[in-house]
Amino acid sequence: MLVNEQMTLRAYAKINLALAVGPPEPPRGYHPIASWFTCIGLHDELRLERVEDRERAWTIAWAADAPRRSAIDWPIEKDLTVRAHRLLEQAAGRALRVRGTLSKRTPVGAGLGGGSADAAAAFVGINELFGLGFSRDALRGLSASLGSDIAFFIDDEEGTGAARPAMVTGFGERIERLLRAPGWVALVFPPFGCATGPVYRAFDSEGEVAGGPGPLREGAVRELTRGDGGSLKDAPLFNDLAAAACAVEPRLGEMLARLRGGLDGPVHVTGSGSTMFAPARDQADAERLAQEARELCPEAGSMATALL
């Protein structure tokens, strides 16, 4: 059943307010995690349009207001958005002729889940555009072969807005939705990204030097998600990958030290880097922190954004 001829979706980025990582597990050597995910106001836009001929064209470009641009130098068929389209075609057993235009704002290699959010938007949007009837749970199942973070962005909540915050555990497949809580952060975007694979390898190396990686601290993350009614600025947030990210990219460690020395509050790394965030008490505080971050690190971009 045809539902729409065209639609535009927002693919909201996320930050890891807290991230615990356990030692790699056999047989594939993946690391279990426990993380508090929340979407933020920064987003890409995906425009989908049905086409009647055999053309299936995809275009990916930076939006004019993107906070940090880099070369879009990967083959189009390798992009997670395009791969999500192809996977849906296989699941539907037919061609889904669509023209897709992805306008990117979320930096690449930033630890913000931009590619995963884009893929999730493609799954949800194409499913609706063609009336395929896949449940959100089925879409999450399909997404597992593309990446562990995609499932978080495919929420059961009706509509195509930002996914609800969640406690994410296992290898990213266990998602416990949390209540939305108001909050603001200042984001800082270094002029470089961090590749996830090398960061995890550095994390494993650090564990070996210290006598082996420690146990997964799921309880510590879960306690943070419960909150105490106070500001995130005062919460003991942490990221087990931060030191490894700084080891892989020493410039990140240097910038982090500058920000921690100059801002009046904590600064954290999200995911495997390279984006950093400073929790704020309100919008005005976030805007002030973003401005001060620009002065401390003029080579970086920054912005204030709400937690969604």
Residue, then its C-alpha position, 0 to 999 in steps of 0.5 A: m500500500l502506498v502511504n506517501e510519495q515523498m517524506t523528510l526525516r530528521a536523523y538526530a545524533k546522540i551522546n553517551l552520557a555515561l559509557a562502561v565497556g567490558p573486556p572482549e568476549p569470544p567468539r568474535g571479540y566484541h566488547p559488551i557495553a553499558s551506556w546511557f544514550t540520549c539524542i541531541g538537537l543536532h541532526d541530519e535530514l533525509r529526504l526520500e522520494r518514490v520514483e516510478d522508473r528504475e532509477r535509484a539515486w542517492t546524494i550525500a552532501w554537507a548542509a550549509d550550517a554543518p559545524r564541522r565538514s570533512a571529505i565525503d570520500w567513501p563509496i556511496e554503496k558503502d554508506l549505511t543509509v544506502r545499505a539500509h535501503r538495499l537490506l529493506e529491498q532484500a527483506a521485501g523481496r522487491a525493488l523499492r525505487v527511491r531517490g534519497t538525499l541526505s543532508k549531513r550536519t553530524p560530523v564523521g568519526a565524532g562519536l555521535g552515531g551520525g551514520s547509525a542515525d541516518a540508517a535508522a531514518a532510512f529503515v523507518g522512512i522507506n518502510e513507511l513510504f512503501g507501506l511495507g508493514f515491518s514492525r519497529d522490532a523487525l526493523r531493529g532486527l534487520s539493522a543488526s547486520l549493519g551496526s550495533d547502534i542503529a537499533f537505539f535510533i529505531d524507537d517504538e514511539e509513534g512518529t519519526g522524531a528523536a528516539r527516547p533516551a535509553m540504557v543500552t547494554g549487551f552488544g547494543e541489542r538490549i535497549e531499555r527506554l527511559l523518560r525524557a529529561p530536560g537538559w543542555v550541553a555544549l558540544v565541542f567538535p575537534p577538526f578531526g575524527c576518531a576511528t572506533g576500531p583503533v580506539y577499542r584496540a587501545f582500550d584492550s592494550e591499556g587493560e593488558v598493561a594494567g593487568g587485564p580489563g576490569p569488569l563491566r560497570e553496568g551498575a554504575v551507569r544504571e545508577l546515573t540514569r536514575g538521577d537524584g533530581g540534580s543537574l547533569k553538571d554535578a553528576p559523576l559521568f564517565n566514559d571508559l573509552a576516553a583515555a583510549a581515544c586520547a591515546v589514539e589521537p593525542r590532539l584530543g587529549e590536549m584539547l580536553a586538558r585545555l577545556r577542563g582547565g578553562l571551563d567551570g565544570p566537567v568536560h567529557v568525551t562521547g563514545s569513541g571520540s572525537t566530540m566532547f561535551a560539557p553539561a550545562r545547567d540551562q540553555a544560557d549556561a550551555e551557550r556561554l560554555a560553547q562560546e568559552a570553548r571556542e575561545l579556548c580551542p579556536e581550531a574546533g567548532s562548538m554549539a549549545t544543544a538540548l537533550l531530547 
